[in-house]
């Protein structure tokens, strides 16, 4: 009888494995270790017909076993429940390393079965609380400025004994400038928030003075409204994403959300510029002071409407999931998305209409005034139930500027959390192009990853003198792809130093990266030496067999899954020659770049790979 994989599970008896040393045993090790190493060098052992998948999670707040769950779910979804003969869980100990794994028994097309053991490298706690906002800001500025420098001429890269030059398109410096400008704008807004808050509280030197608080508050309200309403658009877009990303509705969601990204960036840049002029130049335009009370009402109402729409989308999605239906609706979800997008556009459009109406007549009788009154009634329908008194106070509340600064503080806090929790992980691991305070932390992450992957490669079969696995797939998402790449390179290099007895290259069936920033880290943080020999760049290739050892690269298949809507990832082009080598020279195996068309919601696309089929469809045949 077929086991119900959703309701039945087995926790198997823990196993203890001996391990073959992957390098020359150090002094004061057991005699058994020396014997195993000598045995392995004399005659490299064969391996049992089993597959291991070792996966590294990406940046952000990860929880234990979440990555294992996602990989196992992805493999089962790609294979189909009927092709999974068994599913169980087990804790194992390889030498001194304790690991947890998911064991899958898959039915193959030829009628045979294959056991696949899934392991994870869980490194998230190492970076928790270690990175501060100023470290992230320094990292982004450093990467951005270095990227601009590398954009001036062809980008040179040491590959397989040659210096290869890559053309950099106009998009790279343009995107870098926009990113740096947005970062600077957020820093300006944050500084003005703090100073204005001090003025309102009567603390310090009262800069800005109180007469400028009203215009600053009006612009701050517009910036926070643009950010919060875009957040609602993004959340509803994620919940509304159709199964067919190439459908008209899928393209609509993608294009409108990208428009929202641009719209929000423009609002942040313009808002920071106007706030800076008011703050430092003491600019107090009459049109802004006259329109300020109405702008307060506009931003408050639009923010509340967007939050109501987002809440409705979440509740509807939860209702559908609770009924066992797909979390998408053919009519309600699109309506909510369109309404949220209209509210987002209304932030700036409404502001322009209000300013124009204030300058050219009586606002209350103008079209803008009547529309604003109508929006207040939409947000406060409860007033009809409680009479005119509550209606009056609710209208005053929606028009009050008191909401603006808390909203802006919330936006600022969310941006800070995003930078510290996500970009902070990248900062701790990637910023190694200069001497920095994260060297010890980076070393701990690398040691943890190496210990985990070494245990998988070195495990000795319990029933023979073979390795436990003849086929190992190394998988990494986001920053995890950088860690996976570095760790695999280190194990290959160690095996080569020992003479290759562990056959790391031969047993590595696949390097699978998705949502990977490897191209960007290579470009942004590459430091070309001042001499024409590029010695520093070439030395960096020494510890990367995957870009200097042709034999290793030809044997290991590298698949990279990316999305055009994911600003972090991209196709990997800097790990292979930009053009075919001249005739007579050995070509190098290319990275197989696969586009995930279903990762379609901008920004959110970076985590959509886990629930799409592309990654797992690429992994399953190679198991």
C-alpha positions in Angstrom: 0.0 0.0 0.0 1.4 3.4 -1.0 2.4 5.6 2.0 0.6 9.0 2.3 3.6 11.3 2.3 1.6 14.1 3.8 0.4 12.2 6.8 2.9 9.4 7.5 6.5 9.7 8.3 9.4 7.7 9.8 12.2 8.8 12.0 14.9 6.2 11.5 17.6 5.0 13.9 20.6 7.3 14.1 23.7 6.2 12.2 27.4 6.7 12.9 29.8 6.6 10.0 33.6 6.4 9.9 35.2 9.0 7.6 38.0 8.8 5.1 40.4 11.8 5.7 40.1 14.3 2.8 43.6 15.6 3.5 46.8 14.3 5.2 46.0 13.5 8.8 47.4 16.0 11.3 49.8 15.0 14.1 48.3 13.3 17.2 45.4 11.7 15.3 44.2 8.2 15.8 46.1 5.3 14.2 42.8 4.3 12.5 42.7 7.7 10.7 46.2 7.2 9.4 45.4 3.7 8.2 42.3 4.9 6.4 44.2 7.7 4.7 47.0 5.3 3.6 44.4 2.8 2.4 42.7 5.6 0.4 46.0 6.9 -1.1 47.1 3.4 -2.1 43.9 2.6 -3.8 41.1 5.2 -4.0 37.9 3.5 -2.8 34.9 3.0 -5.0 31.5 4.5 -3.8 28.1 3.1 -3.1 25.3 3.9 -5.6 23.7 6.6 -3.6 23.2 10.3 -4.1 23.6 13.1 -1.6 22.3 16.6 -2.0 24.0 19.3 0.1 22.3 22.6 0.1 23.2 26.0 1.5 20.5 28.6 2.3 20.6 32.2 1.4 20.7 35.5 3.2 18.1 36.7 5.7 16.4 35.3 8.8 16.5 31.5 8.2 15.2 28.9 10.6 16.6 25.4 11.2 15.4 22.6 8.8 13.5 25.2 6.6 15.9 24.6 3.7 15.8 20.8 4.1 12.0 21.0 3.9 12.0 23.2 0.8 14.5 21.0 -1.1 12.7 17.8 -0.2 9.3 19.3 -1.1 10.7 20.5 -4.4 12.2 17.1 -5.3 8.9 15.3 -4.4 6.9 17.9 -6.4 9.1 17.4 -9.5 9.2 13.6 -9.2 5.5 13.2 -8.2 4.3 11.4 -5.2 3.9 8.1 -7.1 7.6 8.1 -7.9 8.7 8.5 -4.3 8.9 5.0 -2.8 9.8 6.1 0.7 10.4 9.2 2.8 12.1 9.2 6.2 14.3 11.3 8.4 17.5 10.5 10.3 20.3 12.0 12.3 23.8 10.9 11.4 27.3 11.3 12.8 30.3 11.3 10.5 33.4 11.2 12.6 32.7 14.2 14.9 30.2 16.0 12.7 26.5 15.6 13.5 24.0 16.2 10.6 20.3 15.7 10.0 19.0 14.5 6.7 15.9 13.7 4.7 16.1 10.3 3.0 14.1 9.9 -0.3 13.8 6.7 -2.3 13.0 7.6 -5.8 11.7 5.3 -8.6 13.7 5.6 -11.7 12.4 5.4 -15.3 14.3 2.0 -15.7 12.3 0.5 -12.8 15.2 0.7 -10.4 15.3 2.8 -7.3 17.8 5.4 -6.1 18.3 6.7 -2.5 18.8 10.4 -2.2 19.9 11.9 1.1 19.4 15.7 1.5 21.6 17.6 3.9 21.8 21.3 4.7 24.5 23.7 5.8 22.8 26.0 8.4 25.0 29.1 8.9 22.4 31.8 9.7 23.1 32.1 13.5 26.7 33.0 12.8 25.8 36.5 11.4 22.8 37.2 13.7 23.4 40.6 15.4 27.0 40.8 14.1 26.5 43.4 11.3 25.4 47.0 12.0 23.7 49.5 9.6 26.9 51.5 9.1 28.7 48.3 8.0 26.0 47.7 5.4 26.2 51.3 4.2 30.0 51.1 3.9 29.7 47.9 2.0 27.1 49.2 -0.5 29.1 52.4 -1.1 32.3 50.4 -1.5 30.7 47.9 -3.9 28.9 50.6 -5.9 32.0 52.8 -6.3 34.2 49.9 -7.3 31.6 48.8 -9.7 31.6 52.2 -11.3 35.4 52.1 -11.6 35.2 48.6 -13.2 32.6 50.0 -15.6 34.9 52.6 -17.1 36.9 50.0 -19.1 36.6 46.4 -20.0 36.3 44.1 -17.0 39.3 41.8 -16.8 39.1 38.4 -15.2 41.7 35.6 -14.6 40.3 32.4 -16.2 42.1 29.2 -16.9 45.5 30.7 -17.3 44.4 33.7 -19.4 43.2 37.2 -18.7 39.8 37.6 -20.4 38.2 41.0 -21.0 34.4 41.4 -20.7 32.3 44.2 -22.2 30.2 46.1 -19.6 26.9 47.5 -21.0 25.5 50.9 -20.2 23.0 49.3 -17.9 25.6 48.4 -15.2 26.8 51.9 -14.4 23.3 53.3 -14.8 21.8 50.9 -12.3 24.7 51.5 -9.9 24.2 55.3 -10.0 20.5 54.8 -9.4 21.2 52.5 -6.5 23.8 54.8 -4.9 21.5 57.8 -5.4 18.6 56.0 -3.7 20.8 55.0 -0.8 22.0 58.6 -0.4 18.4 59.8 -0.5 17.3 57.4 2.2 20.3 58.5 4.3 19.2 62.2 3.8 15.6 61.4 4.7 16.6 59.5 7.8 18.8 62.3 9.0 16.0 64.9 8.5 13.5 62.6 10.4 15.8 62.6 13.4 16.4 66.3 13.3 12.7 67.2 12.8 11.7 64.8 15.6 14.0 66.6 17.9 12.5 70.0 16.9 8.9 68.7 17.5 10.0 67.3 20.9 11.8 70.6 21.8 15.2 69.0 22.0 18.5 70.5 20.9 19.1 73.5 18.7 15.7 73.5 17.0 17.0 72.8 13.5 14.9 72.9 11.5 12.8 75.6 13.1 9.1 75.0 13.8 7.9 77.0 10.7 9.5 74.4 8.5 8.0 71.4 10.2 4.7 71.6 8.3 6.2 71.6 4.7 8.7 68.9 5.8 5.9 66.8 7.2 3.9 67.2 4.0 6.7 65.9 1.8 7.6 63.2 4.3 4.0 62.0 4.2 4.2 61.7 0.4 7.4 59.7 0.6 6.1 57.3 3.2 2.8 57.0 1.3 4.7 56.1 -1.9 6.7 53.5 0.0 3.8 51.9 2.0 1.4 51.8 -1.0 4.1 50.1 -3.1 4.6 47.6 -0.3 0.9 46.8 -0.5 1.2 46.4 -4.3 4.1 44.0 -3.9 2.4 41.9 -1.2 -0.8 41.6 -3.3 1.2 40.9 -6.5 2.9 38.0 -4.7 -0.5 36.6 -3.6 -2.0 37.1 -7.0 0.7 35.6 -9.2 -0.9 33.3 -11.8 0.3 29.8 -12.5 1.1 30.7 -16.1 3.7 33.6 -15.9 3.6 34.2 -19.6 -0.1 34.8 -19.7 -1.5 38.3 -20.1 -2.2 38.6 -16.4 1.3 37.4 -15.5 2.9 40.0 -17.8 0.5 42.7 -16.4 1.5 41.9 -12.8 5.2 42.0 -13.7 5.1 45.2 -15.8 2.9 47.2 -13.4 5.0 46.1 -10.4 8.2 47.2 -12.2 6.5 50.5 -12.9 5.8 50.7 -9.1 9.5 50.1 -8.4 10.5 53.0 -10.7 7.7 55.2 -9.4 8.8 54.6 -5.8 12.4 55.3 -6.5 11.5 58.6 -8.2 9.3 59.6 -5.3 12.2 58.9 -2.8 14.7 60.8 -4.8 12.4 63.8 -5.4 11.2 63.8 -1.8 14.8 63.7 -0.5 15.7 66.6 -2.7 12.8 68.8 -1.7 13.2 67.9 2.0 16.9 68.8 1.8 16.1 72.2 0.2 13.6 72.9 2.9 15.9 71.7 5.7 19.3 73.2 4.7 18.1 76.2 2.5 15.2 77.0 4.8 13.0 77.0 1.7 9.3 77.5 2.6 7.2 77.7 -0.6 3.8 79.2 -0.2 2.1 76.6 -2.4 3.4 73.8 -0.2 2.3 75.5 3.1 -1.2 76.1 1.7 -1.6 72.5 0.4 0.0 70.8 3.4 -3.2 70.1 5.4 -4.8 68.5 2.3 -1.7 66.6 1.5 -1.8 65.2 5.1 -5.3 64.0 4.5 -4.4 62.5 1.1 -1.4 60.5 2.3 -3.2 59.2 5.5 -6.3 58.1 3.5 -4.2 56.4 0.8 -2.1 54.6 3.3 -5.1 53.3 5.2 -6.8 52.2 2.0 -3.7 50.3 0.8 -3.4 48.6 4.2 -7.1 47.6 4.1 -6.6 46.1 0.6 -3.5 44.2 1.7 -5.3 42.8 4.7 -8.2 41.8 2.5 -5.8 40.0 0.1 -4.2 38.1 3.0 -7.5 37.1 4.5 -8.9 35.9 1.2 -5.7 33.9 0.5 -5.9 32.3 4.0 -9.5 31.5 3.4 -8.8 29.8 0.1 -5.9 27.8 1.6 -8.1 26.7 4.5 -10.6 25.3 2.0 -7.8 23.4 0.2 -8.1 25.6 -2.9 -5.2 27.2 -4.7 -4.4 30.6 -3.1 -5.4 32.5 -6.2 -8.7 34.0 -7.3 -9.9 34.6 -10.9 -11.7 37.8 -10.0 -11.1 39.1 -6.4 -7.2 39.0 -6.4 -6.8 40.9 -9.7 -9.4 43.5 -8.5 -7.4 44.0 -5.3 -4.2 44.3 -7.2 -5.6 46.9 -9.6 -7.0 48.9 -6.7 -3.7 48.8 -4.8 -1.9 50.0 -7.9 -4.3 52.9 -8.5 -3.9 53.9 -4.9 -0.1 53.8 -5.4 -0.3 56.1 -8.4 -2.7 58.4 -6.6 0.0 59.4 -4.1 1.8 61.7 -6.6 -1.1 62.3 -8.9 -3.3 63.4 -6.0 -0.6 65.6 -4.7 -0.2 67.4 -8.0 -4.0 67.9 -8.3 -4.2 69.2 -4.7 -1.4 71.7 -5.3 -2.9 72.9 -8.6 -6.4 73.3 -6.9 -5.0 75.2 -4.0 -3.2 77.6 -6.3 -6.2 78.2 -8.6 -9.2 78.5 -6.4 -11.3 77.3 -3.5 -10.1 73.8 -2.7 -13.2 72.6 -0.9 -15.4 73.1 -4.0 -12.7 71.8 -6.5 -12.7 68.4 -8.0 -9.7 67.5 -5.8 -11.6 68.5 -2.6 -14.6 66.5 -3.5 -12.5 63.4 -4.3 -10.6 63.7 -1.0 -13.9 63.9 0.9 -15.1 60.8 -0.9 -11.9 58.9 -0.1 -12.3 59.8 3.6 -15.8 58.3 3.5 -14.4 55.1 1.9 -11.9 54.7 4.7 -14.4 55.6 7.4 -17.7 53.8 6.5 -18.1 53.1 10.2 -19.1 56.8 10.7 -22.6 56.1 9.3 -23.2 53.7 12.1 -22.1 56.0 14.9 -23.4 59.4 13.9 -22.0 62.7 12.9 -19.8 63.2 16.1 -17.6 60.2 15.3 -17.6 61.2 11.7 -16.3 64.6 12.6 -13.5 63.3 14.8 -12.6 60.6 12.3 -12.3 63.2 9.5 -10.0 65.2 11.8 -7.9 62.2 12.5 -7.4 61.4 8.8 -6.4 65.0 8.1 -3.9 65.2 11.1 -0.2 65.3 10.4 0.4 63.3 13.5 0.3 60.1 11.4 3.1 61.1 9.1 6.2 60.7 11.2 5.2 57.4 12.7 4.5 56.1 9.2 7.9 57.4 8.1 9.6 55.8 11.1 8.0 52.5 10.2 9.2 52.7 6.7 12.7 53.7 7.9 12.7 50.8 10.3 11.6 48.3 7.6 14.4 49.6 5.3 16.9 49.2 8.1 15.7 45.7 8.9 16.0 44.7 5.2 19.5 46.1 5.0 20.8 44.6 8.2 19.1 41.2 8.1 19.6 40.5 4.4 22.4 42.7 2.9 24.1 42.4 6.3 24.7 38.7 5.7 26.3 39.5 2.3 28.4 42.2 4.0 29.8 39.8 6.5 30.7 37.2 4.0 31.6 39.0 0.8 33.4 42.1 1.9 36.8 40.4 1.9 38.5 42.6 -0.7 40.1 44.6 2.1 41.1 44.0 5.7 37.9 44.2 7.8 36.3 43.3 11.1 34.4 40.4 9.7 37.4 38.2 8.9 36.8 36.0 12.0 33.1 35.7 11.3 33.7 34.8 7.6 36.3 32.2 8.7 33.7 30.6 11.0 31.1 30.4 8.2 33.6 28.9 5.8 34.8 26.4 8.5 31.2 25.4 9.2 30.4 24.9 5.6 33.6 22.9 4.9 33.0 20.7 7.9 29.4 19.9 6.8 30.3 19.2 3.1 33.5 17.3 4.1 31.3 15.0 6.2 29.2 14.2 3.1 32.2 13.5 0.9 34.2 11.6 3.4 31.5 9.3 4.9 32.6 5.7 4.7 30.0 3.1 3.9 29.0 1.0 7.0 29.0 -2.2 5.0 32.2 -1.9 2.9 35.3 0.1 2.3 33.5 2.3 -0.2 32.5 5.9 0.1 28.9 6.3 1.1 28.0 8.4 -2.0 29.1 8.1 -5.6 27.1 11.1 -6.7 26.9 14.4 -4.8 25.0 17.5 -5.9 26.0 20.8 -4.3 23.2 23.4 -4.2 23.2 27.0 -3.1 20.6 29.8 -3.1 21.4 33.5 -3.1 24.4 34.1 -0.8 24.4 30.4 -0.2 25.5 29.9 -3.8 28.7 31.9 -3.0 29.3 29.8 0.1 28.7 26.6 -1.9 31.1 27.7 -4.6 33.8 28.6 -2.2 33.4 25.4 -0.2 33.4 23.1 -3.2 36.5 24.9 -4.5 38.2 24.4 -1.1 37.4 20.7 -1.1 38.7 20.2 -4.6 41.9 22.1 -3.8 42.5 20.0 -0.7 41.9 16.8 -2.6 44.3 17.9 -5.2 47.0 18.7 -2.6 46.6 15.2 -1.2 46.9 13.6 -4.7 43.1 13.2 -5.3 42.4 10.1 -3.3 38.9 11.3 -2.3 37.9 11.8 -6.0 35.9 14.9 -5.1 35.7 16.1 -8.7 34.7 12.7 -10.0 31.9 12.3 -7.4 30.5 15.8 -7.8 27.6 15.4 -10.2 26.3 18.9 -10.2 26.8 22.5 -8.9 23.3 24.1 -8.9 23.1 27.8 -8.1 19.9 29.8 -8.1 19.2 33.5 -7.3 23.0 33.7 -7.3 24.9 37.0 -7.0 28.3 35.4 -8.0 28.6 37.5 -11.1 27.9 40.7 -9.2 30.3 39.9 -6.3 33.0 39.1 -8.9 32.4 42.4 -10.7 31.7 44.8 -7.7 34.6 43.5 -5.5 37.2 42.5 -8.0 40.4 44.5 -7.4 42.7 44.6 -10.4 46.3 45.1 -9.5 48.0 48.4 -10.4 50.7 46.5 -12.4 49.9 45.3 -15.9 50.5 41.7 -14.8 47.3 41.5 -12.7 49.1 39.3 -10.2 46.6 39.8 -7.4 43.7 38.7 -9.6 45.6 35.7 -10.8 46.5 34.7 -7.3 42.7 34.7 -6.4 42.2 32.1 -9.1 44.6 29.7 -7.4 42.1 28.9 -4.7 39.3 28.5 -7.3 39.8 25.3 -9.2 36.5 25.8 -10.9 38.0 28.8 -12.9 41.5 27.5 -13.3 41.4 23.7 -13.5 40.1 22.7 -16.9 39.7 19.0 -15.9 37.7 19.8 -12.8 35.5 22.2 -14.7 34.8 19.8 -17.6 33.7 17.0 -15.2 31.4 19.1 -13.0 28.2 20.3 -14.5 27.2 23.8 -13.4 23.6 24.9 -13.8 22.5 28.4 -12.8 18.8 29.4 -12.5 18.0 33.1 -12.5 15.2 35.5 -13.2 15.2 38.9 -14.9 12.9 40.1 -12.2 15.4 39.2 -9.5 17.8 42.2 -9.0 20.2 40.1 -7.0 20.8 37.3 -9.4 21.6 37.0 -13.1 23.1 34.8 -15.7 26.7 33.8 -14.8 29.0 35.1 -17.5 32.2 35.8 -15.7 33.0 32.2 -14.9 33.7 31.2 -18.6 35.4 32.9 -21.5 33.5 35.8 -23.1 34.1 34.3 -26.5 35.1 30.9 -27.9 38.9 30.3 -27.7 40.9 30.3 -30.9 41.1 27.1 -32.9 43.5 24.6 -31.4 42.9 25.7 -27.8 40.8 23.5 -25.4 37.4 25.1 -24.9 36.0 25.3 -21.4 32.6 23.8 -20.3 30.1 26.6 -20.0 27.7 27.4 -17.1 24.2 26.3 -18.1 22.1 29.4 -17.5 18.4 28.7 -17.1 15.8 31.4 -16.8 13.0 30.8 -14.3 10.1 32.5 -16.1 7.8 31.8 -13.2 9.8 34.1 -10.8 8.0 37.1 -12.2 7.2 39.5 -9.3 10.0 42.1 -9.1 12.1 42.0 -5.8 10.0 39.0 -4.5 11.3 36.9 -7.4 14.5 36.3 -5.4 12.6 33.8 -3.1 10.1 32.6 -5.6 12.5 29.9 -7.0 11.7 27.7 -4.0 8.1 27.3 -4.9 8.5 27.2 -8.7 9.3 24.1 -10.7 12.4 25.3 -12.6 15.0 24.6 -10.0 13.6 21.1 -9.2 13.1 20.2 -12.8 16.8 20.9 -13.3 17.9 19.0 -10.2 15.7 15.9 -10.5 17.2 14.4 -13.7 20.7 14.9 -12.3 20.0 12.9 -9.1 
